[in-house]
Amino acid sequence: MMAVVKIGQVKATLGKAIRYVTDPEKTDGGRLVSGNFTASPSDYLAAEKSMLDSLEACGKGLRGGGVLAHHVIQSFDPEDPITPEEAHRIGLEFVERIAGSDHKIIVATHVDRHHIHNHIIICAANDATHRKLRVQKNTLKQWRAISDELCRENDLNVLREPDETRIGRSFREIYATAKGMSTKNRIRSLIDVTAARTTSFDELKEALGMNGVDVTVRGRHLTFTDRETGMRIRDTRLGGAYDQLNIMARLARETLTEISFNGRMIATQTRTAITVYLPGTKQRERLTIPRDRIIRSGRTWRAWLGADSEQVITDRRGRLTRRIPALRLYEHFAAPNTSLGDLAETKLKVTAGVSAAQRGYYRYQGRRLDALRDSARQLSAASTWAPDGDITAALKRLDQRIGTERADLQAVVISLADLLRDSLGDSEESKRIDQDISTRERRLSSLERDHAALEKVQKENAPQRERGPKRVRRRPL
């Protein structure tokens, strides 16, 4: 093993980058922080101003979107018997060799993790030439070679770097993966434990944030950002057990069904609940949903309700009109996998605000999106699910299997949450459920691919509209 070198660029919020790397809690009270210019690196505002002054003196000055500084991370093998002071000295020698003495630099050695690592901020401006230091294609390779040389000079181990064609692996990920502790696995474990101790999505976000993981919502997907490494991981890369549906199922401790609505459908809202108009009732009926069952993404709100629960429908005055099963809500709200083209055709009514032309436009755009989704589907499942050639029956069978697998997956996830909540996360039963989750995720993914393939086959086998004989265009004699 050897020190791993990673390079990033700072194009905005230079002061925040300096404040992060010089954090006293990470640098032994600021003792392991050095700079080569007058302003104290610990005063991040003064250090930022000093670097910005150097950038202003460059030929083209400060340009929007330009590189302000280079952020270099030099991380040492946890197995190396290196002291924080030695790591800091090596960091100073390293930056002297790669940037010389004409760039303002800050070297901060972090000792708050299981591996010692240096954060190095190099101002892009050269104070002697008033030109900028630019990172080229081979810069990282050259800097790693310099770091390797310093490691050998100091009797430190040398690490074989990962395949250069692989992008996005941080130094933490490289070391952690070698020990079976990758960032993705760490985030999975953190979600497992946190979801077992919280009951709403907001509580989950806050608890994850306190443990260094930020959560953002975009559409149906969640993105988890590890603040230390900057690594961003989408829920699809963590597995089906970590998407919105299954995380909400853990929080609710029951199998859920999903509905979505636009913010304009909200009738009233309080600190604990949101009341929405029931589509298709001309605002005569309403549904009230607890806030802890809702996730918002832009103008779209998604609610997660117990699949076996009974939903109370009220009138404008809040009086009970009827009770319906959660699945009956799809008579008013679109089901999660509804075709967008069909949805536009069936749900958009011709009113003063929505003309026939507008409805046709939305239907066209919806079908375009459906076609894009369908274009990614494969055809391999037709012979498996429709050996008798009856594709319609095969689709029905497959739909039932997918529904069963989804419900089973949620049940397994909830069981794991219960185990963790009862402090049994290390038991053999917990490990068995973890393995069951992975198996069901793979099976469900396979089933959905098969379903998509069958849908495409069905479309291709649909009877084509009969056409008259092809006209032959004759050339004039």
Backbone torsions as a table, in degrees:
resi	resn	phi	psi	omega
1	MET	NA	157.2	174.5
2	MET	-148.5	178.8	176.4
3	ALA	-66.1	139.4	177.5
4	VAL	-101.1	136.5	-178.4
5	VAL	-114.6	133.0	178.3
6	LYS	-132.8	141.3	-177.6
7	ILE	-120.7	137.2	171.9
8	GLY	-136.3	163.9	178.6
9	GLN	-112.2	142.9	174.5
10	VAL	-104.4	113.4	-178.5
11	LYS	-110.7	-7.3	178.5
12	ALA	-158.7	167.0	177.9
13	THR	47.4	51.3	178.6
14	LEU	-59.4	-39.6	-179.6
15	GLY	-60.8	-38.6	179.4
16	LYS	-66.4	-38.5	178.2
17	ALA	-63.2	-42.7	179.5
18	ILE	-65.8	-42.7	-179.9
19	ARG	-61.1	-40.0	-179.3
20	TYR	-64.5	-49.2	-174.0
21	VAL	-70.3	-25.2	-177.8
22	THR	-97.7	10.5	-178.7
23	ASP	-50.6	120.8	-178.3
24	PRO	-57.8	-32.3	-179.0
25	GLU	-68.1	-21.5	-179.5
26	LYS	-97.9	-19.3	-171.3
27	THR	-117.9	32.3	178.6
28	ASP	55.5	54.6	178.0
29	GLY	71.2	20.0	-179.5
30	GLY	88.4	0.1	-178.4
31	ARG	-66.4	-30.2	-175.9
32	LEU	-100.9	44.5	178.1
33	VAL	-127.6	131.5	178.9
34	SER	-136.5	151.8	174.9
35	GLY	-144.1	162.6	-178.0
36	ASN	-114.2	24.8	179.0
37	PHE	-137.1	172.8	-168.8
38	THR	-62.8	-46.1	-176.7
39	ALA	-63.4	140.5	178.6
40	SER	-72.0	128.6	178.4
41	PRO	-59.2	-27.9	179.8
42	SER	-69.0	-24.3	173.8
43	ASP	-89.8	86.8	-169.6
44	TYR	-64.2	-29.1	179.1
45	LEU	-70.1	-41.5	178.5
46	ALA	-67.8	-40.0	178.8
47	ALA	-65.3	-39.5	177.7
48	GLU	-62.4	-46.3	-179.1
49	LYS	-60.7	-41.4	-179.8
50	SER	-61.8	-42.4	179.4
51	MET	-69.5	-38.6	179.1
52	LEU	-65.4	-34.1	176.4
53	ASP	-62.4	-41.7	177.8
54	SER	-64.1	-39.7	179.4
55	LEU	-66.8	-36.6	177.9
56	GLU	-62.2	-31.5	-177.6
57	ALA	-77.5	-8.9	178.3
58	CYS	-68.5	163.6	-175.9
59	GLY	-51.4	-46.6	-177.8
60	LYS	-103.1	7.8	176.2
61	GLY	61.0	-153.9	179.2
62	LEU	-86.6	120.8	179.4
63	ARG	-116.0	141.7	179.1
64	GLY	-58.6	129.4	179.5
65	GLY	82.6	-1.6	-179.9
66	GLY	-77.7	163.4	180.0
67	VAL	-79.4	123.2	178.2
68	LEU	-88.9	-38.6	-177.7
69	ALA	-157.0	161.9	175.5
70	HIS	-107.2	131.8	-179.5
71	HIS	-107.3	110.5	-177.3
72	VAL	-108.6	134.5	177.2
73	ILE	-116.5	124.8	179.1
74	GLN	-118.9	107.8	-174.0
75	SER	-111.5	136.7	-176.0
76	PHE	-101.4	150.2	179.1
77	ASP	-59.4	126.7	179.0
78	PRO	-58.7	-22.1	-179.6
79	GLU	-80.8	-12.0	-179.9
80	ASP	-73.5	136.5	178.0
81	PRO	-80.4	60.3	-175.9
82	ILE	-104.0	138.8	178.5
83	THR	-90.8	159.6	177.2
84	PRO	-57.3	-38.3	-179.7
85	GLU	-65.2	-41.6	177.9
86	GLU	-64.9	-41.9	178.9
87	ALA	-61.4	-40.0	-179.3
88	HIS	-66.6	-43.4	178.6
89	ARG	-61.5	-41.9	179.2
90	ILE	-65.0	-37.4	177.6
91	GLY	-61.5	-41.0	178.4
92	LEU	-66.4	-41.3	177.2
93	GLU	-65.3	-39.6	-179.0
94	PHE	-61.4	-49.2	-177.0
95	VAL	-68.8	-30.0	176.7
96	GLU	-64.5	-38.1	-178.9
97	ARG	-75.2	-31.5	-175.8
98	ILE	-92.0	-24.5	-175.1
99	ALA	-125.2	-9.6	-178.6
100	GLY	72.3	-160.8	-175.8
101	SER	-109.1	5.9	-175.9
102	ASP	-98.6	4.7	175.3
103	HIS	-114.4	138.0	172.8
104	LYS	-67.6	132.3	-177.7
105	ILE	-135.8	154.9	171.8
106	ILE	-131.1	130.2	175.5
107	VAL	-118.5	123.4	179.8
108	ALA	-127.9	126.6	-180.0
109	THR	-100.2	120.1	-178.9
110	HIS	-93.7	131.3	-178.6
111	VAL	-124.3	18.2	-176.0
112	ASP	-90.0	0.1	-179.7
113	ARG	-120.3	177.9	-176.8
114	HIS	-72.7	-12.8	176.3
115	HIS	-124.3	138.9	177.9
116	ILE	-78.9	138.3	178.5
117	HIS	-150.4	151.0	178.8
118	ASN	-101.4	135.7	168.5
119	HIS	-106.6	125.9	-175.9
120	ILE	-123.6	122.4	175.1
121	ILE	-103.9	120.3	179.4
122	ILE	-114.5	115.4	176.0
123	CYS	-61.0	132.4	-176.0
124	ALA	-65.6	-24.2	-175.8
125	ALA	-80.9	134.2	173.3
126	ASN	-92.4	117.9	-175.0
127	ASP	-70.7	-17.9	-179.7
128	ALA	-88.4	-45.4	-176.2
129	THR	-98.7	-11.6	-175.6
130	HIS	55.8	33.1	173.3
131	ARG	-115.7	166.6	-175.8
132	LYS	-100.4	144.6	173.4
133	LEU	-78.4	123.7	-178.0
134	ARG	-114.9	139.1	177.6
135	VAL	-91.1	118.6	180.0
136	GLN	-97.5	-178.4	-177.9
137	LYS	-60.9	-37.8	-175.8
138	ASN	-97.1	4.7	-177.9
139	THR	-61.3	-47.4	-177.9
140	LEU	-59.0	-42.1	179.2
141	LYS	-61.9	-43.1	-179.8
142	GLN	-64.5	-43.4	-178.2
143	TRP	-68.2	-36.0	176.6
144	ARG	-64.6	-37.8	178.8
145	ALA	-63.6	-38.4	177.9
146	ILE	-66.3	-42.2	178.6
147	SER	-63.1	-40.8	177.8
148	ASP	-59.8	-42.6	-178.7
149	GLU	-62.7	-41.1	178.1
150	LEU	-65.4	-37.5	178.3
151	CYS	-62.2	-44.0	-179.8
152	ARG	-65.5	-38.9	179.8
153	GLU	-62.8	-27.9	-177.2
154	ASN	-106.7	18.6	176.3
155	ASP	58.1	39.3	176.1
156	LEU	-101.4	157.1	-179.0
157	ASN	-70.1	161.6	-178.6
158	VAL	-120.9	128.2	-177.6
159	LEU	-100.5	134.0	172.6
160	ARG	-74.0	124.9	-178.0
161	GLU	-70.2	153.3	177.0
162	PRO	-68.4	167.2	178.7
163	ASP	-52.2	126.5	-176.7
164	GLU	-61.2	-24.4	-177.3
165	THR	-77.4	-12.2	-179.4
166	ARG	-87.4	128.6	-172.7
167	ILE	-112.7	147.8	168.9
168	GLY	94.5	2.2	178.7
169	ARG	-88.9	125.5	179.2
170	SER	-85.5	167.5	177.9
171	PHE	-62.1	-36.9	178.2
172	ARG	-63.2	-40.6	-179.6
173	GLU	-64.4	-38.6	-179.3
174	ILE	-62.5	-49.8	-179.3
175	TYR	-67.1	-43.5	-175.3
176	ALA	-66.6	-38.5	180.0
177	THR	-62.3	-38.9	179.7
178	ALA	-62.5	-24.8	-179.5
179	LYS	-105.1	9.8	-179.3
180	GLY	73.1	25.3	-177.4
181	MET	-128.8	54.0	-177.5
182	SER	-66.0	160.9	179.4
183	THR	-58.2	-40.8	-179.7
184	LYS	-62.2	-43.8	179.0
185	ASN	-65.3	-37.0	179.1
186	ARG	-64.9	-41.9	179.6
187	ILE	-67.8	-39.3	176.7
188	ARG	-57.9	-48.3	-178.7
189	SER	-62.9	-39.7	-179.9
190	LEU	-64.8	-40.8	177.7
191	ILE	-64.5	-43.0	179.6
192	ASP	-55.5	-51.0	-176.1
193	VAL	-68.8	-43.6	-176.5
194	THR	-67.1	-42.8	-179.4
195	ALA	-64.0	-29.5	180.0
196	ALA	-73.3	-16.5	-176.0
197	ARG	-111.0	0.3	-178.9
198	THR	-124.5	164.8	-176.9
199	THR	-126.8	-2.3	177.7
200	SER	-139.3	160.2	-178.1
201	PHE	-65.8	-38.2	179.1
202	ASP	-63.2	-40.7	177.0
203	GLU	-63.2	-41.4	179.3
204	LEU	-61.2	-47.2	179.7
205	LYS	-59.0	-44.9	-178.1
206	GLU	-64.0	-43.2	-179.1
207	ALA	-66.6	-41.0	177.1
208	LEU	-64.0	-40.0	178.6
209	GLY	-61.1	-37.6	178.3
210	MET	-66.9	-19.9	178.5
211	ASN	-103.5	17.6	172.5
212	GLY	86.0	15.5	179.5
213	VAL	-124.7	119.4	177.5
214	ASP	-93.0	145.7	-179.8
215	VAL	-120.9	127.4	174.8
216	THR	-122.6	150.7	-178.2
217	VAL	-113.7	129.2	173.2
218	ARG	-138.3	108.0	-177.4
219	GLY	63.2	-130.1	-178.5
220	ARG	-87.2	-1.0	-172.5
221	HIS	-111.0	151.7	174.0
222	LEU	-110.1	142.7	174.5
223	THR	-120.9	128.1	-179.6
224	PHE	-106.4	124.4	-178.3
225	THR	-113.3	120.4	175.6
226	ASP	-82.1	112.0	-171.8
227	ARG	-64.3	-34.3	-176.6
228	GLU	-66.0	-45.4	-176.2
229	THR	-96.0	-16.5	-175.0
230	GLY	78.2	4.4	-177.8
231	MET	-71.9	127.8	178.2
232	ARG	-108.7	129.4	-175.7
233	ILE	-127.7	123.7	177.7
234	ARG	-80.0	152.6	-176.9
235	ASP	-57.9	-31.2	-179.1
236	THR	-64.6	-26.2	179.1
237	ARG	-81.5	-15.9	176.9
238	LEU	-89.2	-24.1	-180.0
239	GLY	118.7	161.5	-176.1
240	GLY	-59.7	-25.7	-179.4
241	ALA	-70.8	-6.5	-175.0
242	TYR	-120.5	19.7	175.1
243	ASP	-86.9	177.5	-175.8
244	GLN	-57.0	-46.8	-175.8
245	LEU	-58.3	-49.6	-174.5
246	ASN	-76.5	-29.3	174.5
247	ILE	-68.1	-42.8	177.1
248	MET	-65.1	-32.9	177.2
249	ALA	-64.1	-38.5	177.6
250	ARG	-63.9	-44.2	-177.2
251	LEU	-65.3	-37.8	-178.5
252	ALA	-84.2	-15.6	-177.0
253	ARG	60.5	33.9	176.7
254	GLU	-157.7	163.0	177.1
255	THR	-71.0	136.4	-172.0
256	LEU	-120.2	161.2	169.4
257	THR	-127.2	152.6	-170.3
258	GLU	-112.9	138.3	167.5
259	ILE	-129.6	153.6	178.0
260	SER	-130.4	151.9	-179.6
261	PHE	-152.8	158.2	178.6
262	ASN	-86.2	152.2	-179.1
263	GLY	-57.3	-26.8	-179.5
264	ARG	-70.5	-12.7	179.6
265	MET	-86.4	-3.0	-178.5
266	ILE	-77.7	125.1	178.3
267	ALA	-86.8	-52.9	178.1
268	THR	-146.2	160.6	174.5
269	GLN	-149.1	146.0	177.2
270	THR	-124.7	-174.4	-179.6
271	ARG	-66.3	-25.8	-174.4
272	THR	-112.6	-13.6	-175.1
273	ALA	-151.7	159.5	176.3
274	ILE	-127.1	132.5	178.2
275	THR	-108.2	127.1	-177.9
276	VAL	-119.3	151.0	174.2
277	TYR	-69.5	139.7	178.0
278	LEU	-81.8	114.3	-177.6
279	PRO	-54.8	141.6	177.7
280	GLY	87.0	1.1	-180.0
281	THR	-112.7	11.1	-179.8
282	LYS	53.9	39.6	177.8
283	GLN	63.8	16.9	178.1
284	ARG	-80.0	-25.9	-178.1
285	GLU	-122.2	152.7	-175.2
286	ARG	-138.7	157.2	177.7
287	LEU	-127.1	130.5	179.5
288	THR	-105.0	129.4	-174.5
289	ILE	-123.5	130.5	175.8
290	PRO	-61.7	142.2	-178.6
291	ARG	-62.7	-30.6	-177.9
292	ASP	-72.7	-1.8	175.4
293	ARG	-104.4	11.1	-171.9
294	ILE	-122.5	139.2	170.6
295	ILE	-123.6	134.3	-179.6
296	ARG	-108.4	136.0	173.9
297	SER	-133.5	99.5	-177.3
298	GLY	64.7	-125.2	-179.7
299	ARG	-88.8	-5.0	-178.3
300	THR	-99.9	134.1	177.6
301	TRP	-115.3	137.3	177.3
302	ARG	-120.8	131.7	179.2
303	ALA	-114.7	144.1	-177.1
304	TRP	-121.9	110.5	-173.6
305	LEU	-115.1	149.5	179.8
306	GLY	-58.0	127.0	-176.2
307	ALA	-60.8	-31.2	-178.2
308	ASP	-100.3	6.9	-175.5
309	SER	-84.0	161.7	177.5
310	GLU	-104.5	128.7	-177.1
311	GLN	-99.2	135.9	-177.8
312	VAL	-94.4	123.7	178.5
313	ILE	-105.6	132.4	-178.2
314	THR	-121.8	166.5	176.2
315	ASP	-91.9	-171.5	-176.3
316	ARG	-61.7	-27.2	-178.5
317	ARG	-93.0	4.1	179.0
318	GLY	84.6	13.4	179.3
319	ARG	-88.8	143.8	-179.3
320	LEU	-62.3	130.5	174.2
321	THR	-111.1	-36.4	179.5
322	ARG	-169.8	166.2	173.3
323	ARG	-122.1	136.4	-179.6
324	ILE	-137.1	151.6	173.7
325	PRO	-63.2	153.8	-178.0
326	ALA	-57.0	-38.8	-177.4
327	LEU	-65.8	-23.1	178.3
328	ARG	-70.3	-14.9	178.2
329	LEU	-63.5	-21.5	179.3
330	TYR	-69.9	-7.5	171.3
331	GLU	-71.8	-19.1	-179.1
332	HIS	-114.6	-40.1	178.9
333	PHE	-102.5	153.5	178.3
334	ALA	-72.8	137.8	173.0
335	ALA	-67.3	153.0	-174.3
336	PRO	-54.8	-35.1	-175.1
337	ASN	-106.0	21.7	179.9
338	THR	-64.4	140.0	175.1
339	SER	-60.8	130.0	-178.0
340	LEU	-65.6	-36.9	179.1
341	GLY	-64.0	-46.4	179.1
342	ASP	-65.2	-37.6	-179.9
343	LEU	-61.7	-44.5	179.4
344	ALA	-63.1	-35.1	-176.8
345	GLU	-74.5	-36.4	-173.6
346	THR	-93.2	-29.4	-173.5
347	LYS	-95.1	-27.3	-177.9
348	LEU	-82.3	112.0	178.5
349	LYS	-89.9	148.6	177.6
350	VAL	-79.7	105.6	178.6
351	THR	-126.2	-173.9	-179.9
352	ALA	-62.2	-28.2	-176.8
353	GLY	-94.3	-13.7	-178.2
354	VAL	-131.5	103.8	-177.2
355	SER	-81.4	170.6	177.3
356	ALA	-61.6	-37.0	179.9
357	ALA	-65.8	-41.9	178.4
358	GLN	-64.8	-41.5	179.7
359	ARG	-62.6	-40.6	177.0
360	GLY	-63.4	-37.1	-179.9
361	TYR	-65.6	-47.1	179.9
362	TYR	-63.7	-37.7	178.4
363	ARG	-63.9	-41.0	178.8
364	TYR	-63.2	-46.1	-179.7
365	GLN	-65.6	-38.3	177.9
366	GLY	-62.7	-41.4	-179.7
367	ARG	-70.3	-30.9	174.7
368	ARG	-62.3	-44.2	179.0
369	LEU	-65.8	-39.2	176.6
370	ASP	-61.0	-40.9	-179.1
371	ALA	-65.1	-38.6	177.7
372	LEU	-63.2	-40.7	178.8
373	ARG	-65.6	-42.3	-178.1
374	ASP	-67.3	-27.5	-175.9
375	SER	-64.4	-21.3	-178.7
376	ALA	-87.8	-0.6	-174.3
377	ARG	-83.7	154.4	-178.0
378	GLN	-108.0	167.8	-174.1
379	LEU	-112.0	8.5	-169.4
380	SER	-72.0	-15.2	-171.0
381	ALA	-89.2	-11.7	-171.9
382	ALA	-56.6	-45.8	-176.8
383	SER	-69.7	-26.1	-178.8
384	THR	-76.5	-45.8	-173.8
385	TRP	-95.0	-14.3	179.6
386	ALA	-133.0	57.8	-178.4
387	PRO	-63.8	-24.9	-179.7
388	ASP	-91.2	2.3	178.4
389	GLY	85.7	-5.2	-179.8
390	ASP	-86.3	88.0	-174.4
391	ILE	-69.7	-34.9	-179.9
392	THR	-61.0	-45.8	178.6
393	ALA	-65.6	-38.0	179.3
394	ALA	-62.7	-41.9	178.3
395	LEU	-62.1	-39.8	179.0
396	LYS	-63.9	-43.8	178.5
397	ARG	-61.7	-43.1	-177.2
398	LEU	-68.9	-38.0	176.1
399	ASP	-57.9	-43.9	179.6
400	GLN	-63.1	-42.2	179.7
401	ARG	-63.9	-43.0	-179.7
402	ILE	-62.8	-44.2	178.5
403	GLY	-60.3	-41.9	178.9
404	THR	-64.3	-43.6	-179.4
405	GLU	-63.9	-40.3	179.1
406	ARG	-62.2	-46.1	179.6
407	ALA	-63.4	-41.6	179.2
408	ASP	-64.0	-40.5	-179.8
409	LEU	-62.1	-45.2	178.2
410	GLN	-60.5	-41.7	-179.9
411	ALA	-61.1	-41.0	179.2
412	VAL	-65.8	-42.3	179.6
413	VAL	-61.6	-44.0	-179.8
414	ILE	-64.2	-38.7	178.1
415	SER	-61.0	-42.0	178.6
416	LEU	-63.2	-41.2	179.0
417	ALA	-61.6	-40.3	178.4
418	ASP	-62.9	-42.1	179.3
419	LEU	-61.6	-44.5	-178.7
420	LEU	-66.9	-38.8	180.0
421	ARG	-62.4	-31.2	179.5
422	ASP	-92.2	15.8	177.7
423	SER	61.3	36.9	177.7
424	LEU	-114.2	24.8	-173.6
425	GLY	-62.2	-22.0	-177.8
426	ASP	-97.0	4.3	-176.3
427	SER	-74.4	163.4	177.7
428	GLU	-62.9	-33.5	179.1
429	GLU	-63.6	-41.1	178.5
430	SER	-62.5	-41.4	179.5
431	LYS	-65.1	-37.2	179.3
432	ARG	-64.9	-41.4	-179.9
433	ILE	-67.7	-39.3	175.6
434	ASP	-56.5	-45.5	179.6
435	GLN	-65.5	-38.1	178.8
436	ASP	-63.2	-39.7	177.8
437	ILE	-59.3	-48.7	-178.8
438	SER	-60.4	-42.5	179.9
439	THR	-63.0	-45.1	-177.9
440	ARG	-68.2	-35.9	176.9
441	GLU	-59.8	-46.1	-179.7
442	ARG	-64.9	-41.1	-179.1
443	ARG	-66.0	-42.7	179.6
444	LEU	-63.6	-43.1	178.3
445	SER	-60.4	-41.6	178.7
446	SER	-64.6	-42.9	179.3
447	LEU	-61.5	-42.1	-178.6
448	GLU	-67.9	-35.4	175.7
449	ARG	-65.4	-41.1	177.9
450	ASP	-61.9	-42.1	179.9
451	HIS	-60.9	-46.5	179.7
452	ALA	-60.7	-41.5	179.8
453	ALA	-62.6	-41.8	-179.9
454	LEU	-64.6	-39.3	178.3
455	GLU	-59.8	-41.5	179.9
456	LYS	-66.2	-42.4	178.0
457	VAL	-61.1	-40.5	-179.8
458	GLN	-61.8	-41.7	178.7
459	LYS	-63.9	-41.8	-177.8
460	GLU	-68.3	-29.5	-179.0
461	ASN	-88.5	-4.5	179.6
462	ALA	-63.9	142.8	-178.9
463	PRO	-62.1	130.2	179.5
464	GLN	-80.1	148.6	177.9
465	ARG	-64.6	130.1	-177.9
466	GLU	-66.4	138.7	179.3
467	ARG	-123.4	154.2	178.6
468	GLY	-73.6	173.8	-179.6
469	PRO	-59.8	142.2	-179.0
470	LYS	-65.2	130.0	-179.7
471	ARG	-78.4	137.0	179.1
472	VAL	-103.1	124.5	-179.7
473	ARG	-85.1	123.4	-176.9
474	ARG	-97.0	142.1	175.0
475	ARG	-80.0	144.1	176.7
476	PRO	-66.0	140.9	179.5
477	LEU	-69.3	NA	NA
